[in-house]
């Protein structure tokens, strides 16, 4: 996955979570009854939506950095290719 594709994917996820959080908080602002009855949970869920996306991106970057560092420390082992003899066996 290229950097551009990765950024697009994380941007879409972040946009969706911000939209969800915005809808919940807008619902509180206009006075939706079932949201007003659960104000703390609504704010907590809004925060968790955004935080989960940011945490996932951070974990993904961390794993990619560790994998890249491991590849530079020890290059992958080369597997010898079997050679066919003159008899074809």
C-alpha positions as a Markdown table, in Angstrom:
| # | Residue | x | y | z |
|---|---|---|---|---|
| 1 | Unk | 0.0 | 0.0 | 0.0 |
| 2 | Unk | 1.4 | 3.3 | -1.0 |
| 3 | Unk | 1.6 | 6.3 | 1.3 |
| 4 | Unk | -1.1 | 8.1 | -0.7 |
| 5 | Unk | -3.5 | 5.2 | -0.5 |
| 6 | Unk | -2.8 | 4.8 | 3.2 |
| 7 | Unk | -3.5 | 8.5 | 3.8 |
| 8 | Unk | -6.7 | 8.4 | 1.7 |
| 9 | Unk | -8.0 | 5.4 | 3.7 |
| 10 | Unk | -7.2 | 7.0 | 7.1 |
| 11 | Unk | -8.7 | 10.3 | 5.8 |
| 12 | Unk | -12.0 | 8.5 | 4.9 |
| 13 | Unk | -12.1 | 6.8 | 8.3 |
| 14 | Unk | -11.4 | 10.0 | 10.2 |
| 15 | Unk | -14.0 | 11.9 | 8.2 |
| 16 | Unk | -16.6 | 9.2 | 8.9 |
| 17 | Unk | -15.8 | 9.3 | 12.6 |
| 18 | Unk | -15.9 | 13.1 | 12.8 |
| 19 | Unk | -19.2 | 13.0 | 10.9 |
| 20 | Unk | -20.7 | 10.5 | 13.4 |
| 21 | Unk | -19.5 | 12.6 | 16.3 |
| 22 | Unk | -20.8 | 15.7 | 14.7 |
| 23 | Unk | -24.2 | 14.2 | 14.2 |
| 24 | Unk | -24.4 | 13.0 | 17.8 |
| 25 | Unk | -23.4 | 16.4 | 19.2 |
| 26 | Unk | -25.7 | 18.2 | 16.7 |
| 27 | Unk | -28.5 | 15.9 | 18.0 |
| 28 | Unk | -27.8 | 17.1 | 21.5 |
| 29 | Unk | -27.8 | 20.7 | 20.4 |
| 30 | Unk | -31.2 | 20.5 | 18.8 |
| 31 | Unk | -32.6 | 18.6 | 21.7 |
| 32 | Unk | -33.2 | 15.0 | 20.5 |
| 33 | Unk | -34.9 | 13.4 | 23.5 |
| 34 | Unk | -33.0 | 10.0 | 23.6 |
| 35 | Unk | -29.7 | 11.8 | 23.3 |
| 36 | Unk | -30.5 | 14.4 | 25.9 |
| 37 | Unk | -31.3 | 11.6 | 28.3 |
| 38 | Unk | -27.8 | 10.2 | 27.8 |
| 39 | Unk | -25.6 | 13.2 | 27.5 |
| 40 | Unk | -22.4 | 11.7 | 29.1 |
| 41 | Unk | -22.7 | 8.6 | 26.9 |
| 42 | Unk | -23.2 | 10.7 | 23.8 |
| 43 | Unk | -20.0 | 12.7 | 24.4 |
| 44 | Unk | -18.1 | 9.6 | 25.4 |
| 45 | Unk | -19.2 | 7.8 | 22.2 |
| 46 | Unk | -18.3 | 10.9 | 20.1 |
| 47 | Unk | -14.8 | 11.0 | 21.6 |
| 48 | Unk | -14.3 | 7.3 | 21.2 |
| 49 | Unk | -15.3 | 7.3 | 17.5 |
| 50 | Unk | -12.5 | 9.8 | 16.8 |
| 51 | Unk | -10.0 | 8.4 | 19.2 |
| 52 | Unk | -10.4 | 4.9 | 17.8 |
| 53 | Unk | -9.5 | 6.0 | 14.3 |
| 54 | Unk | -6.5 | 7.9 | 15.5 |
| 55 | Unk | -5.3 | 5.0 | 17.7 |
| 56 | Unk | -5.7 | 2.6 | 14.8 |
| 57 | Unk | -3.6 | 4.9 | 12.6 |
| 58 | Unk | -1.0 | 5.2 | 15.2 |
| 59 | Unk | -0.8 | 1.4 | 15.7 |
| 60 | Unk | -0.7 | 0.8 | 12.0 |
| 61 | Unk | 2.2 | 3.3 | 11.6 |
| 62 | Unk | 4.0 | 1.7 | 14.5 |
| 63 | Unk | 3.7 | -1.8 | 13.1 |
| 64 | Unk | 4.9 | -0.6 | 9.7 |
| 65 | Unk | 7.9 | 1.1 | 11.3 |
| 66 | Unk | 8.9 | -2.0 | 13.2 |
| 67 | Unk | 8.5 | -4.2 | 10.1 |
| 68 | Unk | 10.6 | -1.7 | 8.0 |
| 69 | Unk | 13.3 | -1.5 | 10.7 |
| 70 | Unk | 13.4 | -5.3 | 10.9 |
| 71 | Unk | 13.9 | -5.6 | 7.2 |
| 72 | Unk | 16.7 | -3.1 | 7.2 |
| 73 | Unk | 18.5 | -4.8 | 10.1 |
| 74 | Unk | 18.4 | -8.3 | 8.6 |
| 75 | Unk | 17.7 | -8.7 | 4.9 |
| 76 | Unk | 15.3 | -11.5 | 4.0 |
| 77 | Unk | 17.0 | -14.9 | 3.5 |
| 78 | Unk | 17.3 | -15.9 | -0.1 |
| 79 | Unk | 15.9 | -19.3 | -1.0 |
| 80 | Unk | 18.2 | -21.3 | -3.3 |
| 81 | Unk | 16.6 | -22.3 | -6.5 |
| 82 | Unk | 17.0 | -26.0 | -7.4 |
| 83 | Unk | 19.0 | -26.5 | -10.5 |
| 84 | Unk | 18.0 | -29.2 | -12.9 |
| 85 | Unk | 20.7 | -31.6 | -14.0 |
| 86 | Unk | 21.4 | -32.7 | -17.5 |
| 87 | Unk | 18.9 | -35.6 | -17.1 |
| 88 | Unk | 16.1 | -33.2 | -16.3 |
| 89 | Unk | 15.6 | -34.6 | -12.8 |
